Amino acid sequence: MPETGDAWLGRVVAGRYQVTGTIGQGGMGTVYEAEQLGLERYVALKVLHPHVAKTPGAVARFQREAQLMARLKHPGAVHLFDHGADGDILYLAMERVFGLPLDEVLETYGQLEVKAAVELTARVLDVLEAAHDLGMVHRDLKPSNVMLVGELSAPTVKVLDFGLAALVHEEPQARLTGSGQMLGTPAYMSPEHCRGEPPDGRADLYSVGCLLHELLVGQPPFGDSPAVEVMSGHLYRPPPPVRQLRPERGIPEALEKLVLACLSKEKALRPASARELASRLRESLAPPPLRGEGKKQERTQPPPVPPPAPSPELLARPVGVIEPEDSTHSHGITTALAVAGYRVVPCREDASLEGLHALVVVPRSDQAQEEALALASTLTTRPHAPPVLLCGSGEDFSLMSRAVAGGVYDYVPLPLDPTDLARKVGRALRSRR
């Protein structure tokens, strides 16, 4: 039985749920194990954190979770038994699922066989198909939200935690997380989710692509880098092909193409539905057809090609830099760009932006990053504004997400990596036709 280290052990909620242990904690609440008195069954009792209940929209999201769970009836979804309030305590009483979260399975037993990884992913898609048919989007699909129940050789899959779920056809004013507000797990977030755009089912399919990538190669597409770099990868960088990363796994070419399709930056290029993706995943494991000369040999994947060096024409385009005169806080942005060969133009906040092809904004100090964000967002709306890049702390996920939602072209983490800065400025210059 799970242990609990707080005062909830033995507490009776709503007169019928006696807490016996703690299952886990999340951003919105704690999930306890509880016995439903009179029925002698165990339930998972999710209780909203008191401090969270005071934040705008949190209570509404919690109540919405109950409504969504009640509508979703699928063997792979957790069933809701009850919900309500006990004084100022909001709770959900759900099916108690006994099993292993997928992240713990991977940590304990290592990687799954390719066939098992595909079948598990297809079963997750079966649950998402039922949710999408109701107009629901999960928005936080990741290994810890996939539970394997029963024998690991042939487990039943349960998809947990629809707490961030949204309805595709809600009116904008009814979207409880709000435009531009980041909720989710960066390693598995779609580009449109990173930008704070309204979701649809194809955002979940991107997350499925991240999940399958991890099952096949051992990590999500953009690894365990800082959150700001992971989000930048989702927004701008091509995902690494799984066959290049793990050639010894014998991953079929058709499966690699499906993973890359799921991870397309443009959602229109992803599979059309969870149903279609599940079908194509299972088909990807079928052996290739026989040809007259025998079975077609798998083509050797060429090695990755490094990005081309900036052309002289690109290097001639002016790059504006707004940075503090104090060299302590300039972070060497101008120097790094000059060394890379770019034509740097020092700028002031009130100067005209006409003629610039990119603009880099550097905070006046480590304490002035919010001020720099406000300036960068304002500059994006100015006449003749080029792509604007904002420099900021590599540990500040909130700053990066708000910058992207506010129209900033890219985010440059500090301390500075000169190669990363040159690459991102080059990409901004190429986007300025």
ChimeraX attribute file (.defattr): number of C-alpha atoms within 10 A of each C-alpha:
attribute: neighborCount
match mode: 1-to-1
recipient: residues
	/A:1	8
	/A:2	10
	/A:3	12
	/A:4	16
	/A:5	8
	/A:6	8
	/A:7	8
	/A:8	15
	/A:9	17
	/A:10	13
	/A:11	14
	/A:12	17
	/A:13	20
	/A:14	15
	/A:15	10
	/A:16	14
	/A:17	22
	/A:18	22
	/A:19	23
	/A:20	20
	/A:21	21
	/A:22	22
	/A:23	18
	/A:24	14
	/A:25	13
	/A:26	12
	/A:27	11
	/A:28	20
	/A:29	19
	/A:30	17
	/A:31	22
	/A:32	26
	/A:33	26
	/A:34	27
	/A:35	21
	/A:36	20
	/A:37	13
	/A:38	8
	/A:39	8
	/A:40	8
	/A:41	12
	/A:42	20
	/A:43	23
	/A:44	28
	/A:45	28
	/A:46	25
	/A:47	20
	/A:48	22
	/A:49	18
	/A:50	13
	/A:51	10
	/A:52	14
	/A:53	19
	/A:54	10
	/A:55	9
	/A:56	11
	/A:57	14
	/A:58	18
	/A:59	17
	/A:60	12
	/A:61	20
	/A:62	22
	/A:63	16
	/A:64	19
	/A:65	19
	/A:66	21
	/A:67	13
	/A:68	20
	/A:69	22
	/A:70	15
	/A:71	13
	/A:72	22
	/A:73	15
	/A:74	16
	/A:75	13
	/A:76	21
	/A:77	22
	/A:78	21
	/A:79	19
	/A:80	22
	/A:81	15
	/A:82	13
	/A:83	19
	/A:84	13
	/A:85	12
	/A:86	12
	/A:87	8
	/A:88	9
	/A:89	14
	/A:90	21
	/A:91	25
	/A:92	23
	/A:93	24
	/A:94	21
	/A:95	17
	/A:96	18
	/A:97	16
	/A:98	10
	/A:99	18
	/A:100	18
	/A:101	20
	/A:102	19
	/A:103	16
	/A:104	13
	/A:105	18
	/A:106	16
	/A:107	10
	/A:108	9
	/A:109	8
	/A:110	12
	/A:111	16
	/A:112	16
	/A:113	12
	/A:114	19
	/A:115	15
	/A:116	14
	/A:117	17
	/A:118	21
	/A:119	16
	/A:120	23
	/A:121	22
	/A:122	23
	/A:123	17
	/A:124	23
	/A:125	25
	/A:126	21
	/A:127	21
	/A:128	28
	/A:129	22
	/A:130	18
	/A:131	25
	/A:132	23
	/A:133	13
	/A:134	14
	/A:135	16
	/A:136	24
	/A:137	25
	/A:138	24
	/A:139	27
	/A:140	23
	/A:141	28
	/A:142	24
	/A:143	22
	/A:144	16
	/A:145	16
	/A:146	23
	/A:147	24
	/A:148	21
	/A:149	16
	/A:150	13
	/A:151	9
	/A:152	11
	/A:153	7
	/A:154	12
	/A:155	14
	/A:156	17
	/A:157	25
	/A:158	22
	/A:159	25
	/A:160	21
	/A:161	19
	/A:162	23
	/A:163	20
	/A:164	19
	/A:165	21
	/A:166	24
	/A:167	21
	/A:168	17
	/A:169	13
	/A:170	12
	/A:171	8
	/A:172	11
	/A:173	9
	/A:174	11
	/A:175	16
	/A:176	19
	/A:177	20
	/A:178	15
	/A:179	14
	/A:180	18
	/A:181	17
	/A:182	20
	/A:183	16
	/A:184	18
	/A:185	16
	/A:186	23
	/A:187	24
	/A:188	28
	/A:189	27
	/A:190	32
	/A:191	22
	/A:192	20
	/A:193	26
	/A:194	25
	/A:195	22
	/A:196	21
	/A:197	15
	/A:198	19
	/A:199	20
	/A:200	21
	/A:201	23
	/A:202	24
	/A:203	26
	/A:204	26
	/A:205	29
	/A:206	29
	/A:207	24
	/A:208	28
	/A:209	25
	/A:210	28
	/A:211	23
	/A:212	28
	/A:213	25
	/A:214	21
	/A:215	25
	/A:216	25
	/A:217	21
	/A:218	19
	/A:219	15
	/A:220	22
	/A:221	26
	/A:222	24
	/A:223	14
	/A:224	12
	/A:225	12
	/A:226	16
	/A:227	21
	/A:228	22
	/A:229	22
	/A:230	21
	/A:231	28
	/A:232	20
	/A:233	18
	/A:234	25
	/A:235	22
	/A:236	14
	/A:237	13
	/A:238	14
	/A:239	18
	/A:240	14
	/A:241	18
	/A:242	24
	/A:243	20
	/A:244	16
	/A:245	12
	/A:246	13
	/A:247	12
	/A:248	8
	/A:249	13
	/A:250	9
	/A:251	20
	/A:252	17
	/A:253	17
	/A:254	15
	/A:255	21
	/A:256	18
	/A:257	15
	/A:258	19
	/A:259	26
	/A:260	22
	/A:261	20
	/A:262	27
	/A:263	28
	/A:264	22
	/A:265	20
	/A:266	14
	/A:267	20
	/A:268	10
	/A:269	13
	/A:270	21
	/A:271	20
	/A:272	14
	/A:273	17
	/A:274	25
	/A:275	17
	/A:276	12
	/A:277	24
	/A:278	22
	/A:279	13
	/A:280	16
	/A:281	20
	/A:282	15
	/A:283	12
	/A:284	20
	/A:285	17
	/A:286	10
	/A:287	9
	/A:288	13
	/A:289	8
	/A:290	9
	/A:291	8
	/A:292	6
	/A:293	6
	/A:294	8
	/A:295	11
	/A:296	11
	/A:297	7
	/A:298	9
	/A:299	7
	/A:300	9
	/A:301	11
	/A:302	7
	/A:303	7
	/A:304	9
	/A:305	6
	/A:306	6
	/A:307	7
	/A:308	6
	/A:309	11
	/A:310	18
	/A:311	9
	/A:312	10
	/A:313	7
	/A:314	17
	/A:315	19
	/A:316	14
	/A:317	19
	/A:318	18
	/A:319	26
	/A:320	23
	/A:321	23
	/A:322	22
	/A:323	25
	/A:324	16
	/A:325	9
	/A:326	10
	/A:327	10
	/A:328	10
	/A:329	15
	/A:330	17
	/A:331	19
	/A:332	15
	/A:333	23
	/A:334	21
	/A:335	14
	/A:336	17
	/A:337	20
	/A:338	14
	/A:339	11
	/A:340	17
	/A:341	15
	/A:342	22
	/A:343	16
	/A:344	21
	/A:345	14
	/A:346	13
	/A:347	17
	/A:348	13
	/A:349	13
	/A:350	7
	/A:351	7
	/A:352	13
	/A:353	19
	/A:354	11
	/A:355	13
	/A:356	20
	/A:357	24
	/A:358	26
	/A:359	29
	/A:360	26
	/A:361	25
	/A:362	27
	/A:363	24
	/A:364	18
	/A:365	16
	/A:366	12
	/A:367	9
	/A:368	12
	/A:369	19
	/A:370	14
	/A:371	12
	/A:372	22
	/A:373	24
	/A:374	13
	/A:375	16
	/A:376	27
	/A:377	21
	/A:378	14
	/A:379	22
	/A:380	19
	/A:381	11
	/A:382	12
	/A:383	10
	/A:384	14
	/A:385	18
	/A:386	25
	/A:387	23
	/A:388	23
	/A:389	28
	/A:390	26
	/A:391	26
	/A:392	28
	/A:393	18
	/A:394	19
	/A:395	15
	/A:396	15
	/A:397	19
	/A:398	12
	/A:399	20
	/A:400	28
	/A:401	24
	/A:402	20
	/A:403	25
	/A:404	22
	/A:405	21
	/A:406	18
	/A:407	18
	/A:408	21
	/A:409	26
	/A:410	22
	/A:411	26
	/A:412	25
	/A:413	20
	/A:414	15
	/A:415	13
	/A:416	17
	/A:417	13
	/A:418	17
	/A:419	12
	/A:420	12
	/A:421	21
	/A:422	20
	/A:423	15
	/A:424	18
	/A:425	25
	/A:426	20
	/A:427	18
	/A:428	21
	/A:429	22
	/A:430	14
	/A:431	13
	/A:432	12
	/A:433	6
